[in-house]
Amino acid sequence: ARSAVLARYAQALGQDPAKTLLGDVFALHLALDEAQRTRFAGVMTAMGFESRASVDGSELLDGPGLRLFVSASPSAGGLTRCELALAREVQREPLTLGQVRLRFDGARAELELVR
């Protein structure tokens, strides 16, 4: 699983896995044009992801341990947001670095690319 890969990565960097903050990635949000959406959804459903409409109107591709939210875009926008599980709770104000905004909500974090 991804969490095991992250633990091995931290260990290879000489970090104590018990002190690692990042737990896992559990959702990705993408903005794709119609051709890309169709192709991407086809590939992901072939890999076992289930497709359905999301509450926000995007297409939700729900798979083992990962949810992909795909919204329509007039051009290829790519990754717009990443939802992360944290190993422990973090209480702090959102952090903006250039076009990247990082928000914390207890043991979850959201990394958003602001365009």
C-alpha positions in Angstrom: 0.0 0.0 0.0 1.0 3.6 -0.3 1.4 4.0 3.4 4.1 1.2 3.4 5.9 3.0 0.5 5.8 6.3 2.4 7.2 4.5 5.5 10.1 2.9 3.5 10.8 6.3 1.9 11.0 8.0 5.3 13.3 5.3 6.6 15.5 5.6 3.5 15.9 9.3 4.3 16.9 8.4 7.9 13.6 9.7 9.3 11.8 7.9 12.2 8.5 6.6 10.7 6.9 7.3 14.1 7.7 11.0 13.6 6.4 11.2 10.0 3.5 13.5 9.6 2.1 12.2 6.2 -0.1 9.2 6.5 -1.6 8.6 3.1 -3.2 10.2 0.1 -6.9 9.3 0.0 -8.3 11.6 -2.8 -7.1 13.5 -5.9 -9.1 16.1 -7.7 -8.4 16.6 -11.4 -9.7 19.0 -14.1 -9.6 17.4 -17.5 -11.1 18.3 -20.9 -13.7 16.0 -22.4 -11.4 13.7 -24.3 -9.1 13.3 -21.4 -12.0 12.7 -19.0 -13.4 9.9 -21.2 -10.0 8.2 -21.6 -9.0 8.6 -18.0 -12.4 7.2 -16.8 -12.1 4.3 -19.2 -8.6 3.4 -17.9 -9.6 3.7 -14.2 -12.8 1.7 -14.6 -10.8 -1.0 -16.3 -8.6 -1.0 -13.2 -11.6 -1.6 -11.0 -12.6 1.9 -10.0 -16.4 2.5 -9.9 -17.7 5.6 -11.7 -20.6 7.8 -10.3 -21.6 11.4 -10.0 -20.2 13.3 -7.1 -22.2 15.7 -4.9 -20.3 18.7 -6.5 -21.1 17.6 -10.0 -17.7 16.1 -10.8 -17.3 12.4 -11.8 -16.2 10.3 -8.8 -14.0 7.3 -9.6 -14.0 5.3 -6.4 -11.3 2.7 -6.1 -9.4 0.7 -3.5 -8.0 3.2 -1.0 -8.3 6.2 -3.4 -11.0 8.5 -4.7 -10.6 10.5 -7.9 -12.8 13.5 -8.5 -12.7 14.5 -12.2 -14.3 17.8 -13.2 -14.8 19.3 -16.6 -12.3 21.8 -17.9 -12.1 23.6 -21.3 -8.4 22.6 -21.4 -6.1 20.1 -19.8 -5.9 21.4 -16.2 -4.5 18.3 -14.5 -4.2 18.0 -10.8 -6.1 20.7 -8.8 -6.2 19.3 -5.2 -4.9 16.4 -3.1 -6.5 15.2 0.1 -4.1 13.7 2.7 -4.5 11.7 5.9 -2.0 12.8 8.6 -0.4 10.6 11.2 -1.5 13.0 13.9 -3.6 16.1 14.2 -2.2 19.5 13.2 -3.7 22.8 14.3 -2.5 25.8 12.3 -3.6 28.4 9.9 -3.6 27.7 6.2 -0.3 28.1 4.5 0.0 29.7 1.0 3.2 29.3 -1.0 2.9 30.8 -4.5 0.2 28.9 -6.2 -0.1 26.2 -3.6 -2.4 26.4 -0.6 -2.1 23.9 2.3 -5.0 23.7 4.8 -5.2 21.6 7.9 -8.2 20.0 9.6 -7.3 17.8 12.5 -5.7 14.6 11.1 -6.4 15.7 7.5 -4.8 18.1 5.1 -5.7 19.5 1.7 -3.1 20.6 -0.8 -4.7 22.8 -3.5 -3.2 24.3 -6.6 -4.5 27.8 -7.0 -4.7 28.9 -10.6 
